[in-house]
Amino acid sequence: MPDSQPELESQIAFLEDAVAILDKALASQQKQILDLQSQVRFLHQELKTHGVRLDAADVPADPPPPHY
């Protein structure tokens, strides 16, 4: 265990730097989450407005494969 003041100060400086880096990463991730939530709300509204469902679309089913 470090017992000298310079070593402790060095460790504190390292930890402060690590906290600052983690804080920036957290802020970036929070912004990404907010952006994604906004996109999901927009897409949800678009689906409600147009009333389109993928399972209700007139997409012809693939014919069954030929049997040998």
PQR file with spaces between the fields and no chain letter, atoms N, CA, C, O and H, PARSE charges and radii, in Angstrom:
ATOM       1  N    MET     1       0.846   -1.173    0.000 -0.4000 1.5000
ATOM       2  CA   MET     1       0.000    0.000    0.000 -0.0000 2.0000
ATOM       3  C    MET     1       0.891    1.236    0.000  0.5500 1.7000
ATOM       4  O    MET     1       1.825    1.355    0.793 -0.5500 1.4000
ATOM       5  N    PRO     2       0.576    2.151   -0.914 -0.5600 1.5000
ATOM       6  CA   PRO     2       1.426    3.342   -0.963  0.2800 2.0000
ATOM       7  C    PRO     2       1.261    4.179    0.292  0.5500 1.7000
ATOM       8  O    PRO     2       0.155    4.354    0.805 -0.5500 1.4000
ATOM       9  N    ASP     3       2.388    4.693    0.776 -0.4000 1.5000
ATOM      10  CA   ASP     3       2.308    5.473    2.012 -0.0000 2.0000
ATOM      11  C    ASP     3       2.921    6.862    1.864  0.5500 1.7000
ATOM      12  O    ASP     3       2.893    7.659    2.801 -0.5500 1.4000
ATOM      13  H    ASP     3       3.286    4.550    0.359  0.4000 1.0000
ATOM      14  N    SER     4       3.468    7.146    0.703 -0.4000 1.5000
ATOM      15  CA   SER     4       4.057    8.469    0.536 -0.0000 2.0000
ATOM      16  C    SER     4       3.031    9.406   -0.103  0.5500 1.7000
ATOM      17  O    SER     4       2.185    8.984   -0.892 -0.5500 1.4000
ATOM      18  H    SER     4       3.491    6.498   -0.058  0.4000 1.0000
ATOM      19  N    GLN     5       3.126   10.643    0.247 -0.4000 1.5000
ATOM      20  CA   GLN     5       2.175   11.627   -0.247 -0.0000 2.0000
ATOM      21  C    GLN     5       2.209   11.760   -1.778  0.5500 1.7000
ATOM      22  O    GLN     5       1.141   11.847   -2.385 -0.5500 1.4000
ATOM      23  H    GLN     5       3.813   10.986    0.888  0.4000 1.0000
ATOM      24  N    PRO     6       3.367   11.781   -2.424 -0.5600 1.5000
ATOM      25  CA   PRO     6       3.381   11.883   -3.895  0.2800 2.0000
ATOM      26  C    PRO     6       2.675   10.708   -4.576  0.5500 1.7000
ATOM      27  O    PRO     6       2.000   10.887   -5.590 -0.5500 1.4000
ATOM      28  N    GLU     7       2.832    9.512   -4.017 -0.4000 1.5000
ATOM      29  CA   GLU     7       2.159    8.350   -4.603 -0.0000 2.0000
ATOM      30  C    GLU     7       0.646    8.476   -4.464  0.5500 1.7000
ATOM      31  O    GLU     7      -0.095    8.166   -5.397 -0.5500 1.4000
ATOM      32  H    GLU     7       3.381    9.366   -3.193  0.4000 1.0000
ATOM      33  N    LEU     8       0.189    8.931   -3.299 -0.4000 1.5000
ATOM      34  CA   LEU     8      -1.242    9.114   -3.086 -0.0000 2.0000
ATOM      35  C    LEU     8      -1.795   10.198   -4.009  0.5500 1.7000
ATOM      36  O    LEU     8      -2.880   10.045   -4.570 -0.5500 1.4000
ATOM      37  H    LEU     8       0.791    9.182   -2.541  0.4000 1.0000
ATOM      38  N    GLU     9      -1.061   11.277   -4.162 -0.4000 1.5000
ATOM      39  CA   GLU     9      -1.495   12.352   -5.051 -0.0000 2.0000
ATOM      40  C    GLU     9      -1.563   11.860   -6.494  0.5500 1.7000
ATOM      41  O    GLU     9      -2.459   12.245   -7.245 -0.5500 1.4000
ATOM      42  H    GLU     9      -0.180   11.402   -3.706  0.4000 1.0000
ATOM      43  N    SER    10      -0.618   11.015   -6.876 -0.4000 1.5000
ATOM      44  CA   SER    10      -0.612   10.450   -8.223 -0.0000 2.0000
ATOM      45  C    SER    10      -1.835    9.559   -8.441  0.5500 1.7000
ATOM      46  O    SER    10      -2.474    9.611   -9.492 -0.5500 1.4000
ATOM      47  H    SER    10       0.110   10.702   -6.266  0.4000 1.0000
ATOM      48  N    GLN    11      -2.146    8.751   -7.445 -0.4000 1.5000
ATOM      49  CA   GLN    11      -3.320    7.885   -7.550 -0.0000 2.0000
ATOM      50  C    GLN    11      -4.605    8.707   -7.617  0.5500 1.7000
ATOM      51  O    GLN    11      -5.508    8.380   -8.387 -0.5500 1.4000
ATOM      52  H    GLN    11      -1.626    8.709   -6.591  0.4000 1.0000
ATOM      53  N    ILE    12      -4.694    9.754   -6.830 -0.4000 1.5000
ATOM      54  CA   ILE    12      -5.876   10.620   -6.849 -0.0000 2.0000
ATOM      55  C    ILE    12      -6.023   11.270   -8.217  0.5500 1.7000
ATOM      56  O    ILE    12      -7.128   11.339   -8.755 -0.5500 1.4000
ATOM      57  H    ILE    12      -3.960   10.019   -6.205  0.4000 1.0000
ATOM      58  N    ALA    13      -4.925   11.746   -8.783 -0.4000 1.5000
ATOM      59  CA   ALA    13      -4.963   12.366  -10.107 -0.0000 2.0000
ATOM      60  C    ALA    13      -5.432   11.362  -11.155  0.5500 1.7000
ATOM      61  O    ALA    13      -6.229   11.694  -12.033 -0.5500 1.4000
ATOM      62  H    ALA    13      -4.027   11.690   -8.346  0.4000 1.0000
ATOM      63  N    PHE    14      -4.929   10.131  -11.055 -0.4000 1.5000
ATOM      64  CA   PHE    14      -5.344    9.079  -11.986 -0.0000 2.0000
ATOM      65  C    PHE    14      -6.834    8.811  -11.856  0.5500 1.7000
ATOM      66  O    PHE    14      -7.534    8.711  -12.863 -0.5500 1.4000
ATOM      67  H    PHE    14      -4.281    9.862  -10.342  0.4000 1.0000
ATOM      68  N    LEU    15      -7.326    8.695  -10.630 -0.4000 1.5000
ATOM      69  CA   LEU    15      -8.747    8.425  -10.403 -0.0000 2.0000
ATOM      70  C    LEU    15      -9.628    9.581  -10.878  0.5500 1.7000
ATOM      71  O    LEU    15     -10.705    9.359  -11.431 -0.5500 1.4000
ATOM      72  H    LEU    15      -6.757    8.776   -9.812  0.4000 1.0000
ATOM      73  N    GLU    16      -9.171   10.801  -10.662 -0.4000 1.5000
ATOM      74  CA   GLU    16      -9.936   11.955  -11.139 -0.0000 2.0000
ATOM      75  C    GLU    16     -10.029   11.945  -12.655  0.5500 1.7000
ATOM      76  O    GLU    16     -11.078   12.261  -13.218 -0.5500 1.4000
ATOM      77  H    GLU    16      -8.296   10.981  -10.212  0.4000 1.0000
ATOM      78  N    ASP    17      -8.936   11.582  -13.318 -0.4000 1.5000
ATOM      79  CA   ASP    17      -8.936   11.492  -14.774 -0.0000 2.0000
ATOM      80  C    ASP    17      -9.887   10.389  -15.240  0.5500 1.7000
ATOM      81  O    ASP    17     -10.638   10.572  -16.198 -0.5500 1.4000
ATOM      82  H    ASP    17      -8.085   11.326  -12.861  0.4000 1.0000
ATOM      83  N    ALA    18      -9.849    9.261  -14.565 -0.4000 1.5000
ATOM      84  CA   ALA    18     -10.727    8.146  -14.913 -0.0000 2.0000
ATOM      85  C    ALA    18     -12.197    8.542  -14.744  0.5500 1.7000
ATOM      86  O    ALA    18     -13.027    8.204  -15.588 -0.5500 1.4000
ATOM      87  H    ALA    18      -9.240    9.112  -13.786  0.4000 1.0000
ATOM      88  N    VAL    19     -12.520    9.242  -13.682 -0.4000 1.5000
ATOM      89  CA   VAL    19     -13.890    9.694  -13.446 -0.0000 2.0000
ATOM      90  C    VAL    19     -14.322   10.659  -14.547  0.5500 1.7000
ATOM      91  O    VAL    19     -15.457   10.583  -15.018 -0.5500 1.4000
ATOM      92  H    VAL    19     -11.846    9.516  -12.996  0.4000 1.0000
ATOM      93  N    ALA    20     -13.446   11.555  -14.959 -0.4000 1.5000
ATOM      94  CA   ALA    20     -13.775   12.503  -16.023 -0.0000 2.0000
ATOM      95  C    ALA    20     -14.039   11.776  -17.340  0.5500 1.7000
ATOM      96  O    ALA    20     -14.974   12.119  -18.063 -0.5500 1.4000
ATOM      97  H    ALA    20     -12.524   11.617  -14.577  0.4000 1.0000
ATOM      98  N    ILE    21     -13.231   10.789  -17.646 -0.4000 1.5000
ATOM      99  CA   ILE    21     -13.418   10.007  -18.872 -0.0000 2.0000
ATOM     100  C    ILE    21     -14.747    9.258  -18.829  0.5500 1.7000
ATOM     101  O    ILE    21     -15.495    9.256  -19.807 -0.5500 1.4000
ATOM     102  H    ILE    21     -12.472   10.510  -17.058  0.4000 1.0000
ATOM     103  N    LEU    22     -15.038    8.624  -17.699 -0.4000 1.5000
ATOM     104  CA   LEU    22     -16.294    7.891  -17.558 -0.0000 2.0000
ATOM     105  C    LEU    22     -17.497    8.826  -17.623  0.5500 1.7000
ATOM     106  O    LEU    22     -18.539    8.464  -18.169 -0.5500 1.4000
ATOM     107  H    LEU    22     -14.431    8.625  -16.905  0.4000 1.0000
ATOM     108  N    ASP    23     -17.356   10.019  -17.071 -0.4000 1.5000
ATOM     109  CA   ASP    23     -18.437   10.995  -17.114 -0.0000 2.0000
ATOM     110  C    ASP    23     -18.741   11.403  -18.550  0.5500 1.7000
ATOM     111  O    ASP    23     -19.907   11.521  -18.927 -0.5500 1.4000
ATOM     112  H    ASP    23     -16.509   10.313  -16.627  0.4000 1.0000
ATOM     113  N    LYS    24     -17.701   11.620  -19.354 -0.4000 1.5000
ATOM     114  CA   LYS    24     -17.905   11.964  -20.763 -0.0000 2.0000
ATOM     115  C    LYS    24     -18.580   10.819  -21.513  0.5500 1.7000
ATOM     116  O    LYS    24     -19.473   11.045  -22.330 -0.5500 1.4000
ATOM     117  H    LYS    24     -16.754   11.524  -19.047  0.4000 1.0000
ATOM     118  N    ALA    25     -18.153    9.599  -21.235 -0.4000 1.5000
ATOM     119  CA   ALA    25     -18.752    8.442  -21.895 -0.0000 2.0000
ATOM     120  C    ALA    25     -20.227    8.310  -21.515  0.5500 1.7000
ATOM     121  O    ALA    25     -21.069    8.020  -22.365 -0.5500 1.4000
ATOM     122  H    ALA    25     -17.428    9.415  -20.572  0.4000 1.0000
ATOM     123  N    LEU    26     -20.529    8.522  -20.254 -0.4000 1.5000
ATOM     124  CA   LEU    26     -21.913    8.438  -19.793 -0.0000 2.0000
ATOM     125  C    LEU    26     -22.774    9.509  -20.453  0.5500 1.7000
ATOM     126  O    LEU    26     -23.898    9.225  -20.867 -0.5500 1.4000
ATOM     127  H    LEU    26     -19.845    8.757  -19.564  0.4000 1.0000
ATOM     128  N    ALA    27     -22.272   10.719  -20.556 -0.4000 1.5000
ATOM     129  CA   ALA    27     -23.017   11.803  -21.197 -0.0000 2.0000
ATOM     130  C    ALA    27     -23.263   11.479  -22.675  0.5500 1.7000
ATOM     131  O    ALA    27     -24.350   11.733  -23.194 -0.5500 1.4000
ATOM     132  H    ALA    27     -21.359   10.950  -20.219  0.4000 1.0000
ATOM     133  N    SER    28     -22.272   10.930  -23.340 -0.4000 1.5000
ATOM     134  CA   SER    28     -22.418   10.557  -24.748 -0.0000 2.0000
ATOM     135  C    SER    28     -23.474    9.461  -24.915  0.5500 1.7000
ATOM     136  O    SER    28     -24.310    9.532  -25.815 -0.5500 1.4000
ATOM     137  H    SER    28     -21.388   10.724  -22.918  0.4000 1.0000
ATOM     138  N    GLN    29     -23.433    8.464  -24.059 -0.4000 1.5000
ATOM     139  CA   GLN    29     -24.405    7.386  -24.133 -0.0000 2.0000
ATOM     140  C    GLN    29     -25.814    7.890  -23.835  0.5500 1.7000
ATOM     141  O    GLN    29     -26.779    7.447  -24.459 -0.5500 1.4000
ATOM     142  H    GLN    29     -22.754    8.406  -23.328  0.4000 1.0000
ATOM     143  N    GLN    30     -25.933    8.800  -22.896 -0.4000 1.5000
ATOM     144  CA   GLN    30     -27.246    9.358  -22.573 -0.0000 2.0000
ATOM     145  C    GLN    30     -27.805   10.114  -23.776  0.5500 1.7000
ATOM     146  O    GLN    30     -29.000   10.029  -24.059 -0.5500 1.4000
ATOM     147  H    GLN    30     -25.150    9.159  -22.389  0.4000 1.0000
ATOM     148  N    LYS    31     -26.952   10.851  -24.482 -0.4000 1.5000
ATOM     149  CA   LYS    31     -27.408   11.567  -25.681 -0.0000 2.0000
ATOM     150  C    LYS    31     -27.855   10.579  -26.750  0.5500 1.7000
ATOM     151  O    LYS    31     -28.871   10.795  -27.410 -0.5500 1.4000
ATOM     152  H    LYS    31     -25.982   10.920  -24.252  0.4000 1.0000
ATOM     153  N    GLN    32     -27.107    9.504  -26.925 -0.4000 1.5000
ATOM     154  CA   GLN    32     -27.487    8.489  -27.906 -0.0000 2.0000
ATOM     155  C    GLN    32     -28.829    7.862  -27.548  0.5500 1.7000
ATOM     156  O    GLN    32     -29.659    7.628  -28.426 -0.5500 1.4000
ATOM     157  H    GLN    32     -26.281    9.328  -26.389  0.4000 1.0000
ATOM     158  N    ILE    33     -29.044    7.594  -26.280 -0.4000 1.5000
ATOM     159  CA   ILE    33     -30.318    7.014  -25.835 -0.0000 2.0000
ATOM     160  C    ILE    33     -31.460    7.973  -26.130  0.5500 1.7000
ATOM     161  O    ILE    33     -32.506    7.552  -26.624 -0.5500 1.4000
ATOM     162  H    ILE    33     -28.371    7.784  -25.566  0.4000 1.0000
ATOM     163  N    LEU    34     -31.279    9.241  -25.839 -0.4000 1.5000
ATOM     164  CA   LEU    34     -32.328   10.223  -26.110 -0.0000 2.0000
ATOM     165  C    LEU    34     -32.623   10.322  -27.607  0.5500 1.7000
ATOM     166  O    LEU    34     -33.782   10.420  -28.010 -0.5500 1.4000
ATOM     167  H    LEU    34     -30.430    9.583  -25.437  0.4000 1.0000
ATOM     168  N    ASP    35     -31.569   10.295  -28.428 -0.4000 1.5000
ATOM     169  CA   ASP    35     -31.755   10.324  -29.877 -0.0000 2.0000
ATOM     170  C    ASP    35     -32.519    9.093  -30.363  0.5500 1.7000
ATOM     171  O    ASP    35     -33.418    9.205  -31.195 -0.5500 1.4000
ATOM     172  H    ASP    35     -30.628   10.216  -28.100  0.4000 1.0000
ATOM     173  N    LEU    36     -32.165    7.939  -29.852 -0.4000 1.5000
ATOM     174  CA   LEU    36     -32.849    6.700  -30.251 -0.0000 2.0000
ATOM     175  C    LEU    36     -34.311    6.702  -29.799  0.5500 1.7000
ATOM     176  O    LEU    36     -35.187    6.247  -30.535 -0.5500 1.4000
ATOM     177  H    LEU    36     -31.434    7.847  -29.176  0.4000 1.0000
ATOM     178  N    GLN    37     -34.577    7.210  -28.603 -0.4000 1.5000
ATOM     179  CA   GLN    37     -35.956    7.296  -28.132 -0.0000 2.0000
ATOM     180  C    GLN    37     -36.771    8.216  -29.041  0.5500 1.7000
ATOM     181  O    GLN    37     -37.931    7.936  -29.343 -0.5500 1.4000
ATOM     182  H    GLN    37     -33.865    7.580  -28.005  0.4000 1.0000
ATOM     183  N    SER    38     -36.165    9.294  -29.464 -0.4000 1.5000
ATOM     184  CA   SER    38     -36.846   10.216  -30.374 -0.0000 2.0000
ATOM     185  C    SER    38     -37.145    9.530  -31.710  0.5500 1.7000
ATOM     186  O    SER    38     -38.232    9.700  -32.263 -0.5500 1.4000
ATOM     187  H    SER    38     -35.223    9.522  -29.219  0.4000 1.0000
ATOM     188  N    GLN    39     -36.209    8.773  -32.221 -0.4000 1.5000
ATOM     189  CA   GLN    39     -36.427    8.064  -33.481 -0.0000 2.0000
ATOM     190  C    GLN    39     -37.534    7.022  -33.342  0.5500 1.7000
ATOM     191  O    GLN    39     -38.352    6.863  -34.248 -0.5500 1.4000
ATOM     192  H    GLN    39     -35.326    8.635  -31.772  0.4000 1.0000
ATOM     193  N    VAL    40     -37.564    6.317  -32.224 -0.4000 1.5000
ATOM     194  CA   VAL    40     -38.599    5.311  -32.004 -0.0000 2.0000
ATOM     195  C    VAL    40     -39.967    5.976  -31.929  0.5500 1.7000
ATOM     196  O    VAL    40     -40.934    5.471  -32.500 -0.5500 1.4000
ATOM     197  H    VAL    40     -36.899    6.445  -31.488  0.4000 1.0000
ATOM     198  N    ARG    41     -40.057    7.110  -31.227 -0.4000 1.5000
ATOM     199  CA   ARG    41     -41.331    7.833  -31.166 -0.0000 2.0000
ATOM     200  C    ARG    41     -41.788    8.255  -32.559  0.5500 1.7000
ATOM     201  O    ARG    41     -42.964    8.125  -32.901 -0.5500 1.4000
ATOM     202  H    ARG    41     -39.272    7.521  -30.764  0.4000 1.0000
ATOM     203  N    PHE    42     -40.842    8.767  -33.369 -0.4000 1.5000
ATOM     204  CA   PHE    42     -41.175    9.183  -34.727 -0.0000 2.0000
ATOM     205  C    PHE    42     -41.680    8.005  -35.551  0.5500 1.7000
ATOM     206  O    PHE    42     -42.704    8.113  -36.226 -0.5500 1.4000
ATOM     207  H    PHE    42     -39.887    8.872  -33.091  0.4000 1.0000
ATOM     208  N    LEU    43     -40.971    6.888  -35.500 -0.4000 1.5000
ATOM     209  CA   LEU    43     -41.379    5.714  -36.273 -0.0000 2.0000
ATOM     210  C    LEU    43     -42.722    5.178  -35.793  0.5500 1.7000
ATOM     211  O    LEU    43     -43.547    4.749  -36.598 -0.5500 1.4000
ATOM     212  H    LEU    43     -40.139    6.801  -34.952  0.4000 1.0000
ATOM     213  N    HIS    44     -42.936    5.202  -34.500 -0.4000 1.5000
ATOM     214  CA   HIS    44     -44.225    4.752  -33.949 -0.0000 2.0000
ATOM     215  C    HIS    44     -45.348    5.633  -34.469  0.5500 1.7000
ATOM     216  O    HIS    44     -46.401    5.131  -34.862 -0.5500 1.4000
ATOM     217  H    HIS    44     -42.265    5.550  -33.846  0.4000 1.0000
ATOM     218  N    GLN    45     -45.134    6.933  -34.474 -0.4000 1.5000
ATOM     219  CA   GLN    45     -46.144    7.855  -34.979 -0.0000 2.0000
ATOM     220  C    GLN    45     -46.387    7.641  -36.472  0.5500 1.7000
ATOM     221  O    GLN    45     -47.528    7.693  -36.932 -0.5500 1.4000
ATOM     222  H    GLN    45     -44.279    7.341  -34.155  0.4000 1.0000
ATOM     223  N    GLU    46     -45.317    7.400  -37.225 -0.4000 1.5000
ATOM     224  CA   GLU    46     -45.467    7.133  -38.654 -0.0000 2.0000
ATOM     225  C    GLU    46     -46.312    5.883  -38.887  0.5500 1.7000
ATOM     226  O    GLU    46     -47.179    5.877  -39.761 -0.5500 1.4000
ATOM     227  H    GLU    46     -44.390    7.357  -36.852  0.4000 1.0000
ATOM     228  N    LEU    47     -46.073    4.847  -38.127 -0.4000 1.5000
ATOM     229  CA   LEU    47     -46.853    3.625  -38.276 -0.0000 2.0000
ATOM     230  C    LEU    47     -48.311    3.860  -37.910  0.5500 1.7000
ATOM     231  O    LEU    47     -49.210    3.352  -38.579 -0.5500 1.4000
ATOM     232  H    LEU    47     -45.370    4.852  -37.416  0.4000 1.0000
ATOM     233  N    LYS    48     -48.549    4.627  -36.848 -0.4000 1.5000
ATOM     234  CA   LYS    48     -49.927    4.928  -36.463 -0.0000 2.0000
ATOM     235  C    LYS    48     -50.617    5.762  -37.535  0.5500 1.7000
ATOM     236  O    LYS    48     -51.786    5.530  -37.842 -0.5500 1.4000
ATOM     237  H    LYS    48     -47.819    5.040  -36.304  0.4000 1.0000
ATOM     238  N    THR    49     -49.908    6.727  -38.106 -0.4000 1.5000
ATOM     239  CA   THR    49     -50.486    7.611  -39.115 -0.0000 2.0000
ATOM     240  C    THR    49     -50.851    6.850  -40.385  0.5500 1.7000
ATOM     241  O    THR    49     -51.929    7.047  -40.947 -0.5500 1.4000
ATOM     242  H    THR    49     -48.958    6.915  -37.856  0.4000 1.0000
ATOM     243  N    HIS    50     -49.960    5.993  -40.827 -0.4000 1.5000
ATOM     244  CA   HIS    50     -50.180    5.294  -42.085 -0.0000 2.0000
ATOM     245  C    HIS    50     -50.957    3.996  -41.903  0.5500 1.7000
ATOM     246  O    HIS    50     -51.461    3.437  -42.877 -0.5500 1.4000
ATOM     247  H    HIS    50     -49.085    5.834  -40.370  0.4000 1.0000
ATOM     248  N    GLY    51     -51.055    3.523  -40.700 -0.4000 1.5000
ATOM     249  CA   GLY    51     -51.825    2.312  -40.431 -0.0000 2.0000
ATOM     250  C    GLY    51     -51.299    1.086  -41.152  0.5500 1.7000
ATOM     251  O    GLY    51     -52.070    0.197  -41.512 -0.5500 1.4000
ATOM     252  H    GLY    51     -50.644    3.977  -39.909  0.4000 1.0000
ATOM     253  N    VAL    52     -50.032    1.032  -41.359 -0.4000 1.5000
ATOM     254  CA   VAL    52     -49.449   -0.092  -42.087 -0.0000 2.0000
ATOM     255  C    VAL    52     -48.893   -1.104  -41.098  0.5500 1.7000
ATOM     256  O    VAL    52     -48.184   -0.766  -40.150 -0.5500 1.4000
ATOM     257  H    VAL    52     -49.405    1.755  -41.067  0.4000 1.0000
ATOM     258  N    ARG    53     -49.236   -2.334  -41.349 -0.4000 1.5000
ATOM     259  CA   ARG    53     -48.653   -3.425  -40.570 -0.0000 2.0000
ATOM     260  C    ARG    53     -47.954   -4.359  -41.540  0.5500 1.7000
ATOM     261  O    ARG    53     -48.449   -4.626  -42.635 -0.5500 1.4000
ATOM     262  H    ARG    53     -49.813   -2.610  -42.119  0.4000 1.0000
ATOM     263  N    LEU    54     -46.829   -4.836  -41.133 -0.4000 1.5000
ATOM     264  CA   LEU    54     -46.074   -5.708  -42.025 -0.0000 2.0000
ATOM     265  C    LEU    54     -46.821   -7.002  -42.331  0.5500 1.7000
ATOM     266  O    LEU    54     -46.753   -7.507  -43.451 -0.5500 1.4000
ATOM     267  H    LEU    54     -46.427   -4.619  -40.244  0.4000 1.0000
ATOM     268  N    ASP    55     -47.524   -7.533  -41.352 -0.4000 1.5000
ATOM     269  CA   ASP    55     -48.234   -8.788  -41.590 -0.0000 2.0000
ATOM     270  C    ASP    55     -49.515   -8.575  -42.387  0.5500 1.7000
ATOM     271  O    ASP    55     -50.097   -9.550  -42.861 -0.5500 1.4000
ATOM     272  H    ASP    55     -47.579   -7.122  -40.442  0.4000 1.0000
ATOM     273  N    ALA    56     -49.973   -7.339  -42.552 -0.4000 1.5000
ATOM     274  CA   ALA    56     -51.187   -7.061  -43.311 -0.0000 2.0000
ATOM     275  C    ALA    56     -50.878   -6.572  -44.716  0.5500 1.7000
ATOM     276  O    ALA    56     -51.802   -6.363  -45.502 -0.5500 1.4000
ATOM     277  H    ALA    56     -49.499   -6.547  -42.166  0.4000 1.0000
ATOM     278  N    ALA    57     -49.638   -6.388  -45.049 -0.4000 1.5000
ATOM     279  CA   ALA    57     -49.267   -5.897  -46.377 -0.0000 2.0000
ATOM     280  C    ALA    57     -49.556   -6.968  -47.422  0.5500 1.7000
ATOM     281  O    ALA    57     -49.480   -8.162  -47.132 -0.5500 1.4000
ATOM     282  H    ALA    57     -48.887   -6.558  -44.411  0.4000 1.0000
ATOM     283  N    ASP    58     -49.888   -6.538  -48.633 -0.4000 1.5000
ATOM     284  CA   ASP    58     -50.170   -7.472  -49.718 -0.0000 2.0000
ATOM     285  C    ASP    58     -48.875   -7.925  -50.374  0.5500 1.7000
ATOM     286  O    ASP    58     -48.576   -7.572  -51.514 -0.5500 1.4000
ATOM     287  H    ASP    58     -49.949   -5.568  -48.868  0.4000 1.0000
ATOM     288  N    VAL    59     -48.139   -8.692  -49.647 -0.4000 1.5000
ATOM     289  CA   VAL    59     -46.886   -9.234  -50.160 -0.0000 2.0000
ATOM     290  C    VAL    59     -47.147  -10.694  -50.493  0.5500 1.7000
ATOM     291  O    VAL    59     -47.482  -11.487  -49.613 -0.5500 1.4000
ATOM     292  H    VAL    59     -48.383   -8.978  -48.720  0.4000 1.0000
ATOM     293  N    PRO    60     -46.994  -11.050  -51.770 -0.5600 1.5000
ATOM     294  CA   PRO    60     -47.263  -12.452  -52.113  0.2800 2.0000
ATOM     295  C    PRO    60     -46.266  -13.382  -51.426  0.5500 1.7000
ATOM     296  O    PRO    60     -45.070  -13.105  -51.340 -0.5500 1.4000
ATOM     297  N    ALA    61     -46.796  -14.463  -50.956 -0.4000 1.5000
ATOM     298  CA   ALA    61     -45.934  -15.448  -50.303 -0.0000 2.0000
ATOM     299  C    ALA    61     -45.118  -16.172  -51.364  0.5500 1.7000
ATOM     300  O    ALA    61     -45.572  -16.359  -52.493 -0.5500 1.4000
ATOM     301  H    ALA    61     -47.767  -14.688  -51.025  0.4000 1.0000
ATOM     302  N    ASP    62     -43.933  -16.568  -50.997 -0.4000 1.5000
ATOM     303  CA   ASP    62     -43.109  -17.334  -51.932 -0.0000 2.0000
ATOM     304  C    ASP    62     -43.783  -18.676  -52.183  0.5500 1.7000
ATOM     305  O    ASP    62     -44.324  -19.290  -51.263 -0.5500 1.4000
ATOM     306  H    ASP    62     -43.564  -16.416  -50.080  0.4000 1.0000
ATOM     307  N    PRO    63     -43.749  -19.125  -53.428 -0.5600 1.5000
ATOM     308  CA   PRO    63     -44.350  -20.444  -53.686  0.2800 2.0000
ATOM     309  C    PRO    63     -43.528  -21.521  -52.967  0.5500 1.7000
ATOM     310  O    PRO    63     -42.325  -21.363  -52.759 -0.5500 1.4000
ATOM     311  N    PRO    64     -44.175  -22.579  -52.606 -0.5600 1.5000
ATOM     312  CA   PRO    64     -43.419  -23.642  -51.924  0.2800 2.0000
ATOM     313  C    PRO    64     -42.369  -24.227  -52.862  0.5500 1.7000
ATOM     314  O    PRO    64     -42.579  -24.260  -54.075 -0.5500 1.4000
ATOM     315  N    PRO    65     -41.265  -24.679  -52.333 -0.5600 1.5000
ATOM     316  CA   PRO    65     -40.224  -25.246  -53.188  0.2800 2.0000
ATOM     317  C    PRO    65     -40.716  -26.553  -53.818  0.5500 1.7000
ATOM     318  O    PRO    65     -41.527  -27.269  -53.232 -0.5500 1.4000
ATOM     319  N    PRO    66     -40.216  -26.849  -55.013 -0.5600 1.5000
ATOM     320  CA   PRO    66     -40.639  -28.109  -55.665  0.2800 2.0000
ATOM     321  C    PRO    66     -40.096  -29.312  -54.881  0.5500 1.7000
ATOM     322  O    PRO    66     -38.990  -29.298  -54.342 -0.5500 1.4000
ATOM     323  N    HIS    67     -40.902  -30.305  -54.851 -0.4000 1.5000
ATOM     324  CA   HIS    67     -40.468  -31.536  -54.175 -0.0000 2.0000
ATOM     325  C    HIS    67     -39.919  -32.504  -55.217  0.5500 1.7000
ATOM     326  O    HIS    67     -40.470  -32.624  -56.311 -0.5500 1.4000
ATOM     327  H    HIS    67     -41.801  -30.317  -55.288  0.4000 1.0000
ATOM     328  N    TYR    68     -38.880  -33.164  -54.889 -0.4000 1.5000
ATOM     329  CA   TYR    68     -38.240  -34.076  -55.835 -0.0000 2.0000
ATOM     330  C    TYR    68     -38.750  -35.470  -55.624  0.5500 1.7000
ATOM     331  O    TYR    68     -38.332  -36.391  -56.325 -0.5500 1.4000
ATOM     332  H    TYR    68     -38.433  -33.066  -54.000  0.4000 1.0000
